[in-house]
Amino acid sequence: MAGFRGIDKAFFPIKNVSSVIEIFKHQLEKVSEPDLALLSIIVGAVENSLTCSRPNAPLQLCEPMEPSSLPTLEIHTVESLYNKFHAIIKSAVDPVVKTSREKVYATREIVKKVSDVVWNTLSRSYYKDRAHLQSLYSYLTGNKLDCFGVAFAVVAGCQVLGYSDVHLALSEDHAWVVFGQYGTETAEVTWHGKGNEDKRGQEIGKGVSARSWLYVNNKPVICTRAMEVAALVSAINPSLNTAHDAYEVALLQQELLWLLYDLGHLAKYPMAIGNLGDLEEISATAGRIPCDVLFKEAIASARQNYTNMHVYPYTYQGGYFYRNKMYEEAFESWANASDVIRKYNYSRDDEEIYKEFLEIANELIPHIMKVESSGFSANSILKKPQCFAHLLRFYDGICQWEEGSATPVLHIGWAKPLVNTISKFDADVRAKVNIICETAEDRIEQQHNFNNHSNGSTNCLNNNNYCVPKKQDLSPPGTDLINAIESKVNSAEE
Ligand SMILES: FC(F)(F)Cc1cc2c(N3CCN(c4nnc(C(F)(F)F)s4)CC3)ncnc2s1
């Protein structure tokens, strides 16, 4: 490892955002591979100093701060934490022998050992979902890490030891590592969710969890070192409290994401592009592409690189349309998100995406119906068969998600808002939606594509047609869906 000696000490002391950008630029362009521990400690220290109020800190005279000025970060602070991390890791595992001619690859035992040393140095009990627990600064100063932070620390630890084959693998709600000569070995290194026994050391689920959204049909983001930098930048959390963000931290995150974007390191990382889109929606950077284009690029990346098995690119976009009152577009994005989730079986590890769909179905869509049915206008979405088609596709995807799953998805809480929404469309509008039924062969082909990881998206056409894998139904569309859900609700009530 280049080690602390290697970096230009000229960048210190850090007093503003642009000097942090310079350090990242240097690490990404000038050094053989970016030093994950160094960069995580630096952004963690900056984030901590601006978001974690220090109760007994002397009231700093609020001298007029440059918009991008930061509390001074001294080199000795960073260097001592950096050396501490090296000492912790090297105390547990011997580094790769430098002189060895042939490349040395990590083994499962080495990965497990690094995971163990991180795991066993975490403080006994703390609130795991708290903010600002993602960086090595948090680990080294407070012995606290969140689920992502543990996985990142393991990869940074393996980099310290000289194992350049160990990389971070990311799904939409979990993280693990890949390693070995071909990068095909996988290992759990952190926990997931609440109250689940951790599976650290085991390879990634081959069993039932393989069909769950949590492992994205074995289409995770496999990081390069630079994409691991993008992950630590994405994980920067500017929130001060539920209502406010620390302006300088958000600005730092936004500028670092643009640096990584320009260097091409976000191209295969849809969630990072989505994060940048969210930041640009809040505060657009002059001369940069607009946020709606970023959301489209995230979708294109997921379709291109991950056979359209990721949900978040569509819910990033749907959230943007919703906040900007573009309701028909929001319905389409959410229906596209639903077309992804329908390909999975719901498992108890999928709570995060369940909550996402629950909020869309039971909060966001009802809110739209309320505001749309109060004002009466000719171009109201209630007059558009297209909107009705999107909503049917949205609900049908959730129903299909449930089909074949060990865990039920829908319950009475879903039915009322659903029926309420569908019944806001008049029969004459509903009648304009052509129901095109997929054959059983289509379903078998879809299943085949899922198993063979090919992009079997038989998305229905995005016009007034709406495809349901059901028998031909002559009653106005949506009725059998309502009947299906009401009958389920009735049986649930019995
Ligand atoms: F490593 C884990 F376990 F934490 C899984 C990861 C999550 C995540 C992320 N997220 C999660 C999704 N996320 C979303 N924010 N808004 C979302 C949407 F609902 F609007 F789509 S999704 C915030 C950033 N952003 C970059 N990289 C990662 S890797």
The ligand as an SDF file (V2000), in Angstrom:
LIG
                    3D

 29 32  0  0  0  0  0  0  0  0999 V2000
  -24.9630   -1.4790    0.6200 F   0  0  0  0  0  0  0  0  0  0  0  0
  -26.2410   -1.4000    0.9790 C   0  0  0  0  0  0  0  0  0  0  0  0
  -26.5450   -2.4920    1.7200 F   0  0  0  0  0  0  0  0  0  0  0  0
  -26.4210   -0.3180    1.7320 F   0  0  0  0  0  0  0  0  0  0  0  0
  -27.1370   -1.3580   -0.2550 C   0  0  0  0  0  0  0  0  0  0  0  0
  -26.8680   -0.0870   -0.9700 C   0  0  0  0  0  0  0  0  0  0  0  0
  -27.6670    1.0130   -0.9920 C   0  0  0  0  0  0  0  0  0  0  0  0
  -27.1430    2.0690   -1.7830 C   0  0  0  0  0  0  0  0  0  0  0  0
  -27.6520    3.3650   -2.0680 C   0  0  0  0  0  0  0  0  0  0  0  0
  -28.8630    3.8180   -1.6380 N   0  0  0  0  0  0  0  0  0  0  0  0
  -29.9860    2.9530   -1.3330 C   0  0  0  0  0  0  0  0  0  0  0  0
  -31.1800    3.3900   -2.0710 C   0  0  0  0  0  0  0  0  0  0  0  0
  -31.4340    4.7940   -1.8710 N   0  0  0  0  0  0  0  0  0  0  0  0
  -32.5480    5.3440   -2.3730 C   0  0  0  0  0  0  0  0  0  0  0  0
  -32.9280    6.6080   -2.2040 N   0  0  0  0  0  0  0  0  0  0  0  0
  -34.0910    6.9000   -2.8300 N   0  0  0  0  0  0  0  0  0  0  0  0
  -34.5900    5.8720   -3.4920 C   0  0  0  0  0  0  0  0  0  0  0  0
  -35.8490    5.8730   -4.2800 C   0  0  0  0  0  0  0  0  0  0  0  0
  -36.7850    5.2110   -3.5890 F   0  0  0  0  0  0  0  0  0  0  0  0
  -36.2160    7.1310   -4.4950 F   0  0  0  0  0  0  0  0  0  0  0  0
  -35.6280    5.2180   -5.4100 F   0  0  0  0  0  0  0  0  0  0  0  0
  -33.6470    4.4910   -3.3580 S   0  0  0  0  0  0  0  0  0  0  0  0
  -30.4380    5.6550   -1.2780 C   0  0  0  0  0  0  0  0  0  0  0  0
  -29.0900    5.2330   -1.6640 C   0  0  0  0  0  0  0  0  0  0  0  0
  -26.9600    4.2410   -2.8180 N   0  0  0  0  0  0  0  0  0  0  0  0
  -25.7690    3.8600   -3.3260 C   0  0  0  0  0  0  0  0  0  0  0  0
  -25.2300    2.6460   -3.1180 N   0  0  0  0  0  0  0  0  0  0  0  0
  -25.9180    1.7690   -2.3550 C   0  0  0  0  0  0  0  0  0  0  0  0
  -25.4670    0.1680   -1.9070 S   0  0  0  0  0  0  0  0  0  0  0  0
  1  2  1  0
  2  3  1  0
  2  4  1  0
  2  5  1  0
  5  6  1  0
  6  7  2  0
  6 29  1  0
  7  8  1  0
  8  9  1  0
  8 28  2  0
  9 10  1  0
  9 25  2  0
 10 11  1  0
 10 24  1  0
 11 12  1  0
 12 13  1  0
 13 14  1  0
 13 23  1  0
 14 15  2  0
 14 22  1  0
 15 16  1  0
 16 17  2  0
 17 18  1  0
 17 22  1  0
 18 19  1  0
 18 20  1  0
 18 21  1  0
 23 24  1  0
 25 26  1  0
 26 27  2  0
 27 28  1  0
 28 29  1  0
M  END
$$$$
